[in-house]
Amino acid sequence: MKNEKKLAIGIIIGVVIGTLVGVLTKNLALWLSVGIAIGTGVGASLTQRGNKKDKEDSGHKE
């Protein structure tokens, strides 16, 4: 999966979770922002993990 897709998936997950919590707590603005921030962090983490895995896989091929 490309790096941009991993980041986008993380942001989408954050938006969904943030919206859900925001609606339940009646504070959508706060939780939507928190969800986007957490989603961006998760997406960046997935991107870095994917880069490390790709480097390890390409380094061990003979």
Kinemage of the C-alpha trace (Angstrom):
@kinemage 1
@onewidth
@group {chain A} dominant
@subgroup {mainchain}
@vectorlist {calphas} color= white
{ca met a 1} P 0.000 0.000 0.000
{ca lys a 2} L 1.348 3.424 -0.874
{ca asn a 3} L 2.326 5.850 1.861
{ca glu a 4} L -0.368 8.372 0.910
{ca lys a 5} L -3.067 5.732 1.244
{ca lys a 6} L -1.884 4.734 4.720
{ca leu a 7} L -1.942 8.338 5.876
{ca ala a 8} L -5.387 8.894 4.360
{ca ile a 9} L -6.755 5.759 6.022
{ca gly a 10} L -5.426 6.932 9.383
{ca ile a 11} L -7.041 10.340 8.966
{ca ile a 12} L -10.366 8.805 7.902
{ca ile a 13} L -10.383 6.530 10.944
{ca gly a 14} L -9.624 9.531 13.159
{ca val a 15} L -12.428 11.586 11.628
{ca val a 16} L -14.932 8.763 12.117
{ca ile a 17} L -13.960 8.143 15.730
{ca gly a 18} L -13.758 11.869 16.500
{ca thr a 19} L -17.175 12.498 14.989
{ca leu a 20} L -18.712 9.611 16.896
{ca val a 21} L -17.306 10.746 20.239
{ca gly a 22} L -18.141 14.367 19.440
{ca val a 23} L -21.773 13.594 18.746
{ca leu a 24} L -22.070 11.483 21.887
{ca thr a 25} L -20.507 14.165 24.102
{ca lys a 26} L -22.166 17.064 22.220
{ca asn a 27} L -18.789 18.684 21.615
{ca leu a 28} L -18.178 17.943 17.948
{ca ala a 29} L -15.587 20.669 17.272
{ca leu a 30} L -13.236 19.457 19.989
{ca trp a 31} L -13.468 15.751 19.259
{ca leu a 32} L -13.296 16.124 15.493
{ca ser a 33} L -10.001 17.989 15.875
{ca val a 34} L -8.686 15.411 18.335
{ca gly a 35} L -9.739 12.598 16.007
{ca ile a 36} L -7.936 14.176 13.047
{ca ala a 37} L -4.781 14.651 15.116
{ca ile a 38} L -4.820 11.065 16.371
{ca gly a 39} L -5.635 9.750 12.899
{ca thr a 40} L -2.720 11.651 11.405
{ca gly a 41} L -0.414 10.156 14.021
{ca val a 42} L -1.690 6.649 13.326
{ca gly a 43} L -1.325 7.163 9.570
{ca ala a 44} L 2.214 8.473 9.951
{ca ser a 45} L 3.071 5.506 12.153
{ca leu a 46} L 1.720 3.066 9.564
{ca thr a 47} L 3.697 4.854 6.864
{ca gln a 48} L 6.953 4.600 8.823
{ca arg a 49} L 6.328 0.963 9.678
{ca gly a 50} L 5.705 0.236 5.996
{ca asn a 51} L 8.923 2.008 4.993
{ca lys a 52} L 10.979 0.003 7.488
{ca lys a 53} L 9.413 -3.253 6.338
{ca asp a 54} L 10.069 -2.413 2.667
{ca lys a 55} L 13.713 -1.612 3.405
{ca glu a 56} L 14.194 -4.845 5.362
{ca asp a 57} L 12.562 -6.948 2.640
{ca ser a 58} L 14.627 -5.408 -0.156
{ca gly a 59} L 17.879 -5.694 1.816
{ca his a 60} L 17.644 -9.458 2.388
{ca lys a 61} L 16.887 -10.528 -1.162
{ca glu a 62} L 19.673 -12.312 -2.986
